Amino acid sequence: MTQDETERLQYQNPYALPPLPFPQVIYSLDNLPQDIIIISELFNNPDPGKALENKRISLKVYPISFVRYKEAFDKVIENISHGNSYLLNLTFPSRISTAARLEEIFYCSRAKYRLFYQNKYVVFSPEIFVKIDQKGEIRSFPMKGTIDSSVPEAEKVILMDEKEKSEHNTIVDLIRNDMSMHARNVRLKR
């Protein structure tokens, strides 16, 4: 599917996910192909000779128009007011151009969790969303809110913000509800 086809489908239905053009494949971590690189708390297989975290990469970004964003935003507000949703992340695909290779982008990122997949795409996250331990206990660590970590006392500042607290409490409640549909002894700590 081309970028134009994906954008057209999302314009028609902004709530639909585009089909992923990749096959579902399961690999054992001890037998990962060399073109799949993971950096996480539990598993790391990067090439130590390629650490480029201090290199700057330039990107040219082609954002959607304000008109298109406002149209989607207004639909979100309408659906929230009808009770169809409590929390929504409004996102759009963003076309970018860069002279950097995907592998360079992967190694230059400072994200705590990273995936480089066969020179087709990279994935970054500051958080682990769901963790299942060896006893089968499921834990979720939702992180809502946005703040520049260089802000003095960033953690304290974001925890005192009413909007950020409201978003965080909503996602915690939604995840707890979802987990209760599939698990026993669901409880909230902190």
Sequence and secondary structure as in RCSB ss.txt:
>XXXX:A:sequence
MTQDETERLQYQNPYALPPLPFPQVIYSLDNLPQDIIIISELFNNPDPGKALENKRISLKVYPISFVRYKEAFDK
VIENISHGNSYLLNLTFPSRISTAARLEEIFYCSRAKYRLFYQNKYVVFSPEIFVKIDQKGEIRSFPMKGTIDSS
VPEAEKVILMDEKEKSEHNTIVDLIRNDMSMHARNVRLKR
>XXXX:A:secstr
  HHHHHHHHHH TTS     S      GGG  TTEEEESSS B   GGG  TT     EEE   HHHHHHHHHH
HHHHHHTTS S        EEE SS HHHHHHH   SEEEEETTTEEEEESS  EEE TT  EEE        TT
STTHHHHHHH HHHHHHHHHHHHHHHHHHHTT SS     
